[in-house]
Every structure is written in C-alpha cells, then in structure tokens.
Amino acid sequence: MKLTIFDIENWKEIGATLARNKTRTFMTGFGIFWGVAMLALLMGGANGGEDLLKRNFAGFATNSGGMVPERTSMPYKGYQKGRSWQMDLADVDVLRESFPGLDAVIPTFQKWNSNFKYGKNSYSGQLIGAEANYTKMLVPKYYCGRFINEADVAGERRVAVIGKKVANQLFPGEDEPLGRMINVNGGAYSVIGVAGDASEVHLNGSLDESVVIPATTFQRANGYGDKIDFLMMVAKDDVNLSDIIPRMRSLLYRRHDIHPDDEGALWVINIAENFKQVDMLFTGVDLLALFIGLSTLLAGVIGIGNIMWVIVKERTQEIGIRRAIGAKPRDIIVQVLCEGAVLTVVSGLAGLFLAAVILGVMQHLNNPPDAVSAANFQMSFMSAIAILLTFVILGLLAGLIPSIKAMRIKPVEAINSK
C-alpha cells in the first residue's frame, strides 16, 4: 500500500481517525489554535505598539534636543534664587563655535496668544520666529507651499507659514491659500505655505495652531532684540547628545552667572534619549514575545506528540494487520505524520484567522483619519506563513517518535495485543 497526498481514501481515513475521539482532538487542536493566535497577536501587537510610540516622535530629528530657561533655584554670586534669565543670540554663536559635534543650533522666538485674521475670520494661536534650519530639528507635515528659507530670513521678508488648523479657520473650504495676505498682530504677511505637526507630541507648542515667520522679521516686529525663547540643537550622527548637554549647560551657566549645580534653572529635553528608551522598551517586548512564543511552541509540540502516542497505542492491532498484508514501514510513518500535520495545519490556520481579525480591529481603532502616521498592527503574510510552518515542522518532529514506534511493531505482536 502506497500513501500519497492525492489518495482520497487516505485523507478519509485521517479524518475518521481524528474524529474517533472528538474531545481529545479538539483539546489538542485548541492548544495549537490558541498558541498560533497568541504568537501572531504578540508579533502584530508589538509592531503596532512600536508604531504608536514612534508616532509620538515622527518628524523629530532622532539625535536632537531642546532647552528653555527657567527661574534659578539656588542663589549665586549675590543673586537670589528665583531670578529669571534668558538666552540670547550671543549664546547661540558661542555654542556653535564651542561644539563642532552639533550639526545645528537653532534659536526660536515665540509669542503666545497672537491674533491672526483674514477678512472676517480670525484665530488665536502662537507666533513663531524661525530660521531656515528650523526643519533640521522638526520636520513639518506640508500641505502646500514651502517653509521659511535663508532668503526670507536675510531679507526680513513679511511672509508666513500657517498651521493647518489656522488655515482651516481663516480659509474654510480653501485647500491652497498661497499668496493670500493675512493680518498677524496688526501686520500684513503673505502666506507661502501651510504646514502642521508630523507628530502627536508637541515640542513647545503645536505647529497646527501656529504661524511661522522669519526670525529676523519677528525680532523687528516685536522689538525682541537678541533675546531668544527656545533653543533647539541637533547633533551629528556619530555624536552622543547626552555627552554634550551637560557641557552646554555648564557653558550657559558660566555666561549668565548661574550656580553650576542649579539643575532647575534650565529645562532640557533630550529626544535622542527618549528614542533610546523606546528602543530598549521594545527590545524587552520582543524578548517577552520570543519567550511566550517558545513556550507556546513547546506546549503545542507536546500536545501533538501526546496525541500521536495515544493514536499509535489505540491502533496497534490495526497497524499490525497493515504490516501483515504488506504495508511498508514508510507507509505507517507517513500515515501517522499526516494525521499530526492535518491537525496542526487546520488549527493553525484558524488561529491565524482569529489573530488577523483582532489585529484588523486594533488597527482600525488606532488609526483615525486625522492620525499623523499609520500604526501597522498587521503582520506580514510571510510572517504568518513562517509561524504556521514552524508549528507544522515541530509538530511533525513531535510525531516522528510515535510513528517510528508504530513502524517497529511486529505484525504478530500487534495482532495479539489488546
């Protein structure tokens, strides 16, 4: 008797064998089903969770940070604690000269509760004065037009990039208001672009709710002089920003007579460190998923091996009769392995289907129309196939020992067994 994959009678026999003890088959199949589903959910969920966290940093340069002056918390050189201070453009020049490892040092100016008007429409938000290198730190999401460039800054041009929410309020129903003249705190500015946040985390305000004008224009229009409100910096790829920030703080403290140990006098955000923490978090998640996956695989393999042992024991006489009438050892091995493979494939496919449905729902719930980027909770087709093939291969290996035992049964002993 030669068993082939195209032998219909063989498949009928496999089905009948598995259906003979429905409870045992169901419990073993459920173990495989649940194991595949959990492994697939862990993989897809980890991918989606990582995308959700990285969505918070979309648009930010990975090796970057920012500084904002705060009131001092320690007395120093005759100054009382609680003194306010500001960074200035001279600080920017010194930092650029002192730290060649920084790719960009970006001063910005801002004025909250500014008024933006176009005709009868108005909006209250933040006015930002930026240099052309602003986008080295924070890359906006462009809807139309362009950002501030060096010529705008050098010429003190009265041009503006307006946030998406500002544009929707001032120009309802208009997709590209380029060239329109808007009123910003009483001054006229030409719209050169519409941009918005590329991230769900806002660094010192939302770009969606802001208007950006050249830094030089901002200084002249608001009488700012050389004082700056917010300092951003981007380190070169081979430089660790965490090593530079303490030295930057020390230099600024010396220039402004602040106690060297006064940590509260300067608010610092290190986005590079945040990225590193996210990577470490998901390294741990990946290791946890691997551990649970291996445990699931082991449980599934043990279940398949157990049911194969039971099947072989129950069918000892039948196997003996088959051997007596000429069945080859290979036929017995293939028969037993096919039963394990069928159970694994059917249960595994059901597990993958359940995981795909759940991951699809999670992806839909976590990707609203206004999301700044997509969170992909679905695993790839190749990953799903790899999970299923791994279970099938290990299931076949688990059924190999029982099938070899079945092959070694002597026909006379098998027929006489009870």
C-alpha positions in Angstrom: 0.0 0.0 0.0 1.4 3.3 -1.0 0.1 6.5 0.5 0.2 9.7 -1.5 -1.1 13.2 -0.9 -3.6 12.6 -3.7 -5.0 9.5 -2.1 -8.6 10.4 -1.2 -9.1 7.2 0.8 -6.0 8.1 2.9 -7.5 11.6 3.7 -10.8 10.0 4.6 -9.1 7.7 7.0 -7.2 10.5 8.6 -10.4 12.4 9.1 -12.1 9.3 10.6 -9.1 8.7 12.9 -9.2 12.3 14.2 -12.9 12.2 14.6 -12.9 9.0 16.6 -12.1 10.8 19.8 -13.5 14.3 19.3 -12.7 15.6 22.7 -9.1 14.7 22.6 -8.7 16.0 19.1 -10.5 19.2 19.9 -8.4 19.9 23.0 -5.1 19.2 21.2 -6.3 21.3 18.2 -7.4 24.1 20.5 -3.9 24.2 22.1 -2.4 24.7 18.6 -5.0 27.2 17.6 -4.5 29.3 20.7 -0.8 29.1 20.5 -0.7 30.3 16.9 -3.2 33.0 17.6 -1.3 34.3 20.7 2.1 34.2 18.9 0.6 36.1 15.9 -1.1 38.6 18.2 2.1 39.2 20.0 4.0 39.9 16.8 1.4 42.1 15.3 0.6 43.9 18.5 4.3 44.6 19.2 4.7 46.1 15.7 1.6 48.2 16.2 2.6 49.3 19.7 6.0 50.3 18.5 4.4 52.3 15.6 2.1 54.1 18.1 5.1 55.1 20.3 7.2 56.2 17.3 4.2 58.2 16.1 4.9 60.5 19.1 8.4 61.2 17.7 7.5 61.4 14.0 9.1 64.5 12.4 11.7 64.9 15.1 15.4 64.5 14.3 16.4 61.4 16.3 19.6 62.9 17.7 18.2 66.2 18.9 17.0 68.2 22.0 15.8 71.5 23.2 16.4 74.0 26.1 14.2 76.6 27.8 15.5 79.0 30.6 13.7 78.7 33.9 13.9 80.6 37.1 17.0 79.8 39.2 16.5 77.7 42.3 19.8 78.5 44.0 21.5 81.8 45.0 24.8 82.5 43.3 27.3 85.4 43.2 25.0 87.8 45.0 21.9 86.9 43.0 18.9 85.5 44.9 17.2 82.3 43.9 14.1 82.8 41.7 15.9 85.0 39.3 14.7 84.9 35.7 17.1 84.9 32.8 17.1 84.4 29.0 19.4 83.0 26.4 20.5 85.3 23.6 21.9 85.2 20.1 25.5 85.6 21.5 24.9 82.3 23.4 23.9 80.7 20.0 27.2 81.9 18.4 29.3 80.6 21.3 27.6 77.2 21.3 28.1 76.8 17.6 31.8 77.6 17.9 32.3 75.5 21.1 30.6 72.3 20.0 31.5 71.2 16.5 29.7 67.9 17.2 26.4 69.8 16.8 25.0 69.8 13.3 22.7 72.7 14.1 22.0 75.1 17.0 18.5 76.6 16.3 17.2 79.7 18.1 13.5 80.4 18.0 11.2 83.2 19.1 7.6 82.8 20.1 4.6 84.9 21.2 1.6 83.2 22.6 -2.0 84.4 22.2 -1.2 86.2 18.9 -4.1 87.2 16.6 -4.4 86.0 13.0 -7.0 87.4 10.7 -8.2 87.2 7.2 -11.4 89.1 6.4 -14.0 88.3 9.0 -12.2 85.1 10.1 -9.8 85.1 13.0 -7.7 82.6 15.0 -5.7 83.0 18.2 -2.5 81.0 18.5 1.3 81.0 18.7 3.5 83.2 16.6 6.9 81.6 15.9 10.0 83.3 14.6 12.2 80.7 13.0 15.4 80.4 11.0 15.7 78.3 7.8 17.4 75.5 9.8 14.3 75.0 11.9 13.3 72.0 9.9 16.6 70.2 10.8 15.1 69.6 14.2 11.4 69.4 13.5 10.2 68.4 10.0 6.7 69.7 9.5 4.0 67.9 7.5 3.5 70.0 4.4 0.0 70.5 2.9 1.1 73.1 0.3 3.8 75.7 -0.4 7.1 75.8 1.4 8.8 76.7 4.7 10.9 79.7 5.7 14.2 79.8 3.8 17.5 81.7 4.2 16.5 84.4 1.7 13.3 85.1 3.8 15.5 85.5 6.9 18.2 87.6 5.3 15.7 89.9 3.6 13.4 90.2 6.7 10.5 89.3 4.4 6.9 89.6 5.6 6.0 86.0 4.7 4.2 83.4 6.8 3.8 79.6 7.0 0.4 79.0 8.7 -0.6 75.9 10.6 -3.3 73.5 9.4 -5.8 74.5 12.0 -5.1 78.2 11.4 -5.6 77.7 7.6 -8.9 75.8 8.2 -10.2 78.7 10.3 -9.0 81.6 8.2 -9.7 79.9 4.8 -12.5 77.5 5.2 -13.0 75.3 2.2 -9.8 76.5 0.5 -7.0 74.0 0.1 -4.2 76.3 -1.0 -4.3 79.8 0.3 -0.9 80.6 -1.1 -0.3 84.3 -1.8 -3.1 85.5 0.4 -2.4 88.4 2.8 -3.2 87.7 6.4 -3.1 90.0 9.4 -0.7 88.9 12.2 -0.9 91.1 15.3 -1.7 94.1 13.1 0.9 93.4 10.4 0.3 92.1 6.9 2.0 88.9 5.8 1.9 86.8 2.6 1.1 83.1 3.0 3.9 81.0 1.5 2.9 77.6 2.9 0.5 75.5 5.0 2.2 73.0 7.4 1.3 71.0 10.5 2.5 68.6 13.1 4.1 65.4 11.9 3.9 64.1 15.4 1.4 63.7 18.2 3.9 65.1 20.7 4.3 68.9 20.5 7.6 70.5 21.4 6.9 73.9 22.9 3.5 74.3 21.2 1.6 72.8 18.3 2.6 73.8 14.8 -1.0 73.2 13.6 -2.1 76.1 15.8 0.8 78.4 15.0 2.0 80.9 12.3 5.7 80.8 11.5 7.5 83.9 10.2 11.3 84.6 9.6 13.2 85.1 12.8 14.6 88.5 11.7 11.1 89.7 10.8 9.8 88.5 14.2 12.6 90.4 16.1 11.9 93.7 14.2 8.1 93.4 14.5 8.1 92.6 18.2 11.1 94.5 19.4 12.8 91.4 20.7 16.4 92.4 20.4 18.7 89.4 20.7 16.8 87.5 23.4 15.5 84.1 22.4 12.8 81.9 23.9 13.7 78.4 22.9 16.9 76.8 21.8 17.0 73.6 19.7 20.0 71.6 18.8 20.7 68.6 16.5 23.9 66.5 17.0 25.8 64.8 14.2 25.1 61.1 13.7 28.3 59.9 15.3 27.9 62.2 18.4 26.1 61.3 21.6 23.9 64.3 22.6 23.8 63.1 26.2 27.6 63.8 26.4 27.2 67.3 25.0 24.2 68.6 27.0 26.0 68.8 30.4 28.8 70.8 28.8 26.3 73.1 27.1 24.5 73.7 30.4 27.8 74.5 32.1 28.8 77.0 29.5 25.5 78.8 29.6 25.6 78.9 33.4 29.0 80.5 33.4 27.9 83.1 30.9 24.8 84.0 32.9 26.2 83.6 36.5 24.0 80.7 37.5 25.1 78.1 40.1 26.8 75.1 38.4 24.6 72.7 40.4 21.3 74.5 39.7 19.5 71.8 37.6 16.2 73.7 37.8 17.5 76.8 36.0 17.3 75.2 32.6 14.6 72.8 31.2 16.2 70.3 28.9 14.6 67.7 26.6 16.8 65.0 25.1 14.8 63.4 22.3 17.8 61.1 21.5 17.5 59.6 25.0 13.8 59.2 24.5 14.3 57.3 21.3 16.9 55.1 23.0 14.3 54.3 25.8 11.7 53.4 23.2 14.2 51.1 21.5 15.1 49.5 24.9 11.4 49.1 25.7 10.6 47.2 22.5 13.7 45.1 22.8 12.2 43.9 26.1 8.8 43.4 24.4 10.5 41.4 21.6 12.2 39.2 24.1 9.0 38.7 26.0 7.2 37.8 22.8 10.0 35.4 22.0 9.8 33.7 25.4 6.0 33.4 25.2 6.3 32.2 21.6 8.8 29.5 22.5 6.6 28.4 25.4 3.6 28.3 23.1 5.6 26.2 20.6 6.7 23.8 23.3 3.2 23.4 24.6 1.9 22.7 21.1 4.6 20.3 20.2 4.0 18.3 23.5 0.3 18.2 22.7 0.8 16.9 19.2 3.3 14.3 20.5 0.9 13.1 23.2 -2.0 12.6 20.8 0.3 10.8 18.3 1.4 8.4 21.1 -2.3 7.7 22.1 -3.3 7.2 18.4 -0.5 4.7 17.9 -1.4 2.8 21.0 -5.0 2.6 20.2 -4.3 1.4 16.6 -1.7 -1.2 17.5 -3.8 -4.0 16.1 -4.7 -2.1 13.0 -1.1 -1.3 12.3 -0.2 -5.0 12.8 -2.8 -6.0 10.3 -1.5 -3.4 7.8 2.0 -4.7 8.2 0.9 -8.3 7.8 -0.8 -7.6 4.5 2.2 -5.8 3.1 2.2 -2.2 4.3 5.7 -0.8 4.2 7.3 1.0 7.2 7.3 4.2 5.2 3.5 3.9 4.8 3.0 3.6 8.5 5.2 6.6 9.2 3.6 8.8 6.6 0.1 7.8 7.9 0.9 8.9 11.5 2.7 12.1 10.4 -0.1 13.1 8.1 -2.6 12.9 10.9 -0.5 15.3 13.0 0.1 17.6 10.1 -3.6 17.9 9.3 -4.4 18.7 12.9 -1.7 21.3 13.0 -2.5 23.0 9.7 -6.2 23.2 10.3 -5.8 24.5 13.9 -3.0 26.8 12.9 -5.0 28.4 10.1 -7.9 29.0 12.4 -5.5 30.7 14.9 -4.1 32.9 12.2 -7.6 33.9 11.1 -8.6 34.9 14.6 -5.4 36.9 15.1 -5.9 38.7 11.7 -9.4 39.7 12.7 -8.4 41.0 16.1 -5.3 42.9 14.7 -7.5 44.4 12.0 -9.9 45.8 14.6 -7.0 47.1 16.6 -5.5 48.8 13.5 -8.9 50.4 12.7 -9.3 51.7 16.2 -5.8 53.1 16.4 -5.7 54.8 13.0 -8.3 57.6 12.9 -8.5 59.8 9.8 -6.5 62.6 11.4 -3.7 60.4 12.6 -0.3 61.9 11.8 1.1 58.4 10.8 -0.2 54.9 10.5 0.2 52.3 13.2 0.6 48.9 11.5 -0.9 46.2 13.7 -0.9 43.6 10.9 1.9 41.2 10.5 3.2 40.3 7.0 2.0 37.4 5.0 5.5 35.8 5.2 5.5 36.1 9.0 2.1 34.3 9.2 3.4 31.5 6.9 6.6 31.3 9.0 4.6 30.8 12.2 2.4 28.1 10.6 5.3 26.3 9.0 7.2 26.3 12.3 4.3 24.7 14.1 3.9 22.1 11.3 7.6 21.2 11.2 7.9 20.9 15.0 4.6 19.0 15.0 6.0 16.6 12.5 9.1 16.2 14.6 7.0 15.6 17.7 5.0 12.9 15.8 8.2 11.3 14.4 9.0 9.2 17.5 5.4 7.7 17.8 5.5 7.0 14.0 8.8 5.2 14.3 7.4 3.2 17.2 4.5 2.2 15.1 6.8 1.1 12.3 8.7 -1.2 14.6 5.6 -3.0 15.8 5.9 -6.7 14.8 2.8 -7.8 13.0 2.2 -10.9 15.2 2.7 -9.0 18.4 0.4 -6.2 17.2 -2.4 -8.6 16.2 -2.3 -10.4 19.5 -2.2 -7.1 21.6 -5.3 -6.0 23.5 
